[in-house]
């Protein structure tokens, strides 16, 4: 569905063993804000036809980073500079990655949607603790040292 709207750099991250929040992350890029919106709409419309409804939808109106949560699969559609900035592939570096180059066959899409139909229990405390743990593992950039304030020079004749 994303490829039908010319999504670029489409990858699927298998995070089943790394997260209790979701099983897969679909990550792709778009060339414009309007294209981010079109890809998000195409993904949502395609899965709605198969009886799937999203649990949440964020950022579609702004068009810089759209997120659509289908429980077991969360789709992230980025403008390329935003994708580079947030670097989800780097954040989930341990996750096996599948690059999607061609349009998937209709049978594969329906099989994936059927797997996503089973409800998955969410544990908010576990999710929050995992998020904190993943942030703790991610090296943080060092903040630049603050410049020391200059002390006023004494003028000639002052003691």
N, C-alpha and C positions, 0 to 999 in steps of 0.2 A: 504494500500500500504506500509506504514511504517512497519506494523507488519509482512508483508511478508519477509522483510529483517531483521527480529529479532530486531526491535527497542524495547527499554526498557522504562519503566515508561512513557508510552504515556498518555498525558493529553490534554484536550481541554479547554481553558479558554474562557469564553463568555465575551468579553469586549465591547459588543454593547453599553451599557449604560455608559461606562467609557471612550470611545475613539471615535473620528470621523475618525480615520485612518483606522480601520479595525473592523470587527465584532468578529472574532475568532482568537486565537493563538493556533496552534498545537505545543506542546513542547514534545520532546522525546530525549532519550539518546542512544548512541551507544558505543560499546566497543573499537573501534579503528578508526583511521582517515579514513581508507578505508571504514569502515562500514558507517561512516557519509556520505561519498560520495555516497555509494550505496543506502542508504535510500533517500537521496536528489534526486538522479536520478530516483528512483522508483516512488516517489511522483510526480515529474515533468512529467515523461513519462506517468503515469497513468492518470493524468488530461489532458495532451495533447491529449490522445486518445478520451477524451470526449469533445474536442474542446477548452479547457482552456489553455491559454498561460500565463506564469508568467510575472508580471510587472518588476520584478527584481530578481536577484539571486546573493547572496554574500557568500563568504567564502567557497564555495564547494571545490575549488582546494586545499586549505590549510587543510581542513578536521577536524578542531577543533570545529567550530561553523558554520553551514550552515543555511542560511536564504533564503527562497523562498517566494516571495510576490505574492499572487494571488488576491490582492485587498481586498476582504472581509475576506479572510483567509490568515494568514501568518504562514508558517511552520518554526520552529526553531529546528534544529537537532544538538545536542551537544555531545561532549565527556563528560562523567560524571563530571570530576573535573571542567570543564569550565561551565557546567550547575549549579553546586553548587556555583561557584564564582559569576556568573551574577544573579542568583536567580530570574528569571522572575516570578515564582509563588509568590514569596514574594513581588515583585514590583507591581504585579497585584492582591494583596491579596483580594481585594474587589470583584473580578470577580468570578462568579460561575464556579466550576471546574467539568469536567466530565472525569473520568478515563476510558481509553480504554483498555480493557483486551483481548477481542476476535477480530478476524478479522470482520470488519463491512460488512454487507450484500451489495451486488452490488447495490440494489435499493436505499439504504441509501446514498451510495457514489454518485450516479447519481443525487439524489435529492439535496444533498449538492452542487454539481457542478452547478446544474441549478440555485440555489439561488445566487451563486457567479457570474453568468453571467451578472446580472444587473450592469451597471457601477455606480460607486459611486464617487461623486464629492469630491475632496480633497482640503482643504484650507491650504496652506503651513503656513500661519501666525498662524492659529488656532493650527496646529500640533506643531509648535515650542513653542507656549505659553503653550500648554498642557504638553509638555515635561519638560519645565521649572517648571511648577506647580507641576508635579509629583516628580521632583527632590527636590523641596522645602519641600514636605511632607515627603520624605524619611529621617530618621535620619542619620546624617553623623557621622562617627567614628571620635573621637577627635584625633588630631595629637599629637604625643608625644612632651612634652616640650623640648626645646633645652637646652642642658647643658650650664651652665654659664661658660665663659672662666675663667681659673684660673689666679689669679694675681701672678706675680713672687714674691717669698719669698725674703726677704732681708737677705743678708749674714751677718754673725757676723762682727761687726766693721763698717757696713754701717749705716748711721744715719737716 
